[in-house]
Amino acid sequence: VSTERRELVVRWISTVGNYDYIFDWVFHDNGTIGIDAGATGIEAVKGVLAKTMHDPSAKEDTRYGTLIDHNIVGTTHQHIYN
């Protein structure tokens, strides 16, 4: 046996720099409230010398990120919500 459930989602989106931060408040029909948060947008990248991970500069170039294409590193970073 299943029962129909409903929820109301109130969404707030804020653009800061190159990211869109999404906050959802989810009101469930049983009285509970859930909160979801996420980020989307343009990846923070930097140019590097390495074209592949076999290049001599690759180890240093990828110290703070991941080589995502020739000469482009996606930088390691965090999104912290308070």
RANORSUL-V998446 format. One record per run of one state. SS is the DSSP state (A for helix, B for strand, O for the rest). FROM is the first residue (numbers start at 1). TO is the last residue. Records with the same first field share a line. If there is no record, write none. Layout:
SS: FROM-TO ; FROM-TO
This chain:
O: 1-6 ; 17-18 ; 29-32 ; 42-44 ; 48-57 ; 62-64 ; 70-71 ; 76-82
B: 7-16 ; 19-28 ; 33-41 ; 45-47 ; 65-69 ; 72-75
A: 58-61
